[in-house]
């Protein structure tokens, strides 16, 4: 694995640079966001701008990462470590696999457990709809899709418009938040609509 090639790829959905690990809470957030997505890797000893600073003690960094993965992530994660020497410096590559036990929660500084997902190069707090989709993605029973006038109205709207938010859909049909939530989750899981999460909003488009 060529570390310089990875650095050139920059930070993104599946890669994050860390100069050093300073907080179990902060790194747990990144780890669960990878596990809840398609997996990812941390390059420890790399500054945000891609400068190779190296780690002072790989054992200390491994200890912090393992502690975060086991005690600040729920269910616990098992990071895979690889040490790479570049210009007499040690860079720690930490791989987090895509999980089959979603959703994973990270313990925050407020002592509460939160779900995070990866959006571009950020770890973003997941909405209740995203958490429900993650919970049910691993459900082998499948999805019972009720196709009523509510679902039909949504799909007809998306034929005419590019996107819709859950608030817009709820307001359009005067639906309760709970009913809106259930319909959107079922349609996402059945592949009828797609969910898009950005740092500012969440919206839906036709598949």
C-alpha positions as CSV (number, residue, x, y, z in Angstrom):
1,X,0.0,0.0,0.0
2,X,1.6,3.2,-1.1
3,X,1.1,5.8,1.5
4,X,1.9,8.8,-0.7
5,X,-0.8,7.7,-3.2
6,X,-3.3,7.5,-0.3
7,X,-2.3,11.0,0.9
8,X,-2.8,12.4,-2.6
9,X,-6.4,11.0,-2.6
10,X,-7.1,13.3,0.3
11,X,-9.7,13.1,2.9
12,X,-13.2,11.9,1.9
13,X,-16.0,9.5,2.5
14,X,-13.6,6.6,3.3
15,X,-10.5,8.3,4.4
16,X,-9.5,10.7,7.2
17,X,-6.2,12.2,8.3
18,X,-5.2,12.6,11.9
19,X,-1.9,14.2,13.1
20,X,-2.4,12.4,16.5
21,X,-5.2,10.9,18.5
22,X,-6.1,13.3,21.3
23,X,-9.6,12.2,22.3
24,X,-11.4,8.8,22.4
25,X,-14.8,10.5,21.9
26,X,-13.7,12.3,18.8
27,X,-12.0,9.4,17.1
28,X,-14.9,7.1,18.0
29,X,-17.2,9.4,16.1
30,X,-15.1,8.9,13.0
31,X,-14.8,5.2,13.5
32,X,-18.5,4.6,13.7
33,X,-19.2,6.8,10.7
34,X,-16.9,4.5,8.7
35,X,-18.5,1.3,10.1
36,X,-22.0,2.7,9.4
37,X,-21.0,3.5,5.8
38,X,-18.8,1.3,3.5
39,X,-15.8,1.2,5.8
40,X,-12.8,3.5,5.7
41,X,-9.3,4.2,6.9
42,X,-7.5,6.6,9.2
43,X,-4.0,7.8,8.4
44,X,-2.5,8.7,11.8
45,X,0.6,10.8,11.6
46,X,-0.7,12.9,8.7
47,X,-1.8,16.5,9.1
48,X,-5.0,17.9,7.5
49,X,-2.9,19.4,4.6
50,X,-1.3,16.0,3.8
51,X,2.0,16.7,5.5
52,X,3.7,13.6,6.9
53,X,4.4,14.4,10.6
54,X,4.6,10.8,11.8
55,X,3.5,9.5,15.2
56,X,5.8,9.8,18.3
57,X,4.6,6.5,19.7
58,X,2.7,4.0,17.6
59,X,1.9,2.0,20.8
60,X,0.3,5.0,22.5
61,X,-1.8,5.7,19.4
62,X,-2.8,2.1,19.1
63,X,-3.8,2.1,22.7
64,X,-6.0,5.2,22.3
65,X,-7.6,3.8,19.1
66,X,-8.3,0.3,20.6
67,X,-9.7,1.9,23.7
68,X,-12.0,4.1,21.6
69,X,-13.1,1.2,19.4
70,X,-13.9,-1.1,22.4
71,X,-15.3,1.3,25.0
72,X,-16.5,4.3,23.1
73,X,-18.2,2.5,20.2
74,X,-21.3,0.3,20.6
75,X,-21.3,-2.4,19.3
76,X,-17.5,-2.4,19.7
77,X,-15.3,-2.2,16.6
78,X,-12.0,-4.1,15.8
79,X,-9.6,-1.8,13.9
80,X,-6.9,-3.3,11.8
81,X,-3.5,-1.7,12.2
82,X,-0.6,-1.4,9.8
83,X,2.6,0.6,10.4
84,X,4.3,2.2,7.4
85,X,7.7,3.9,7.5
86,X,8.0,7.1,5.3
87,X,11.1,9.4,5.5
88,X,12.1,7.8,8.8
89,X,8.7,8.5,10.2
90,X,6.0,6.1,11.2
91,X,2.5,6.5,9.8
92,X,-0.3,4.3,11.3
93,X,-2.9,3.1,8.9
94,X,-6.1,2.1,10.7
95,X,-8.7,0.2,8.7
96,X,-12.4,0.1,9.8
97,X,-14.4,-2.5,8.0
98,X,-18.0,-2.0,6.8
99,X,-20.1,-3.4,9.6
100,X,-22.9,-6.0,9.5
101,X,-24.1,-4.9,12.9
102,X,-25.3,-1.4,12.1
103,X,-26.0,1.0,13.5
104,X,-22.9,1.7,15.6
105,X,-23.1,4.4,18.3
106,X,-20.3,6.6,19.6
107,X,-20.1,7.8,23.2
108,X,-20.1,11.6,23.2
109,X,-18.6,14.0,25.6
110,X,-22.2,14.5,26.9
111,X,-22.1,10.8,27.9
112,X,-24.8,9.9,25.5
113,X,-24.6,7.5,22.6
114,X,-25.0,8.9,19.1
115,X,-25.1,7.5,15.6
116,X,-22.8,9.1,13.0
117,X,-22.5,8.6,9.2
118,X,-19.9,9.7,6.8
119,X,-20.8,12.6,4.5
120,X,-17.9,13.7,2.2
121,X,-15.0,14.2,4.6
122,X,-17.1,14.8,7.7
123,X,-18.7,12.6,10.4
124,X,-22.2,13.8,10.6
125,X,-24.9,13.0,13.3
126,X,-27.5,10.7,11.8
127,X,-31.2,11.6,11.7
128,X,-33.8,9.2,13.1
129,X,-34.7,8.1,9.6
130,X,-31.1,7.2,8.8
131,X,-30.8,5.3,12.1
132,X,-34.0,3.4,11.3
133,X,-32.7,2.5,7.8
134,X,-29.4,1.3,9.2
135,X,-31.2,-0.8,11.8
136,X,-33.4,-2.5,9.2
137,X,-30.8,-2.9,6.4
138,X,-29.6,-6.1,8.2
139,X,-33.1,-7.4,8.7
140,X,-33.4,-10.6,6.5
141,X,-37.2,-10.6,6.7
142,X,-37.3,-7.9,3.9
143,X,-39.7,-5.0,3.6
144,X,-43.5,-5.1,3.3
145,X,-44.2,-2.2,1.0
146,X,-47.7,-0.8,1.3
147,X,-48.5,1.2,-1.9
148,X,-51.3,3.5,-0.9
149,X,-52.3,7.0,-2.1
150,X,-49.6,8.4,0.2
151,X,-46.8,6.6,-1.5
152,X,-48.3,7.3,-4.9
153,X,-48.5,11.0,-4.2
154,X,-44.8,11.0,-3.2
155,X,-43.7,9.2,-6.4
156,X,-45.8,11.5,-8.6
157,X,-44.3,14.5,-6.9
158,X,-40.8,13.2,-7.6
159,X,-41.7,12.7,-11.3
160,X,-42.3,16.4,-11.5
161,X,-39.6,17.6,-9.1
162,X,-36.0,16.6,-8.5
163,X,-36.2,16.1,-4.8
164,X,-38.2,16.4,-1.6
165,X,-37.5,16.6,2.2
166,X,-39.4,14.7,4.9
167,X,-40.8,18.0,6.2
168,X,-42.1,19.0,2.7
169,X,-43.7,15.5,2.2
170,X,-45.3,15.7,5.7
171,X,-46.7,19.1,5.0
172,X,-47.9,18.2,1.5
173,X,-50.1,15.4,2.7
174,X,-50.6,16.6,6.3
175,X,-49.0,13.4,7.7
176,X,-47.7,12.9,11.2
177,X,-44.0,12.8,11.7
178,X,-44.2,9.2,12.6
179,X,-46.2,8.2,9.5
180,X,-43.8,10.2,7.3
181,X,-40.8,8.5,8.9
182,X,-42.3,5.0,8.3
183,X,-43.2,5.6,4.7
184,X,-39.8,7.1,3.8
185,X,-37.9,4.3,5.5
186,X,-39.9,1.6,3.7
187,X,-39.4,3.3,0.3
188,X,-35.7,3.7,0.9
189,X,-35.2,0.1,2.0
190,X,-37.2,-1.2,-1.0
191,X,-35.1,0.8,-3.4
192,X,-38.0,2.9,-4.7
193,X,-36.4,6.2,-3.5
194,X,-32.9,7.3,-2.6
195,X,-31.9,9.1,0.6
196,X,-29.2,11.8,0.4
197,X,-27.6,13.3,3.4
198,X,-25.5,16.5,3.4
199,X,-24.1,18.5,6.2
200,X,-27.1,20.9,6.1
201,X,-30.0,18.8,5.1
202,X,-31.5,15.4,4.1
203,X,-33.6,14.9,1.0
204,X,-35.0,12.2,-1.2
205,X,-35.0,11.5,-4.9
206,X,-36.6,8.9,-7.2
207,X,-34.3,5.8,-7.7
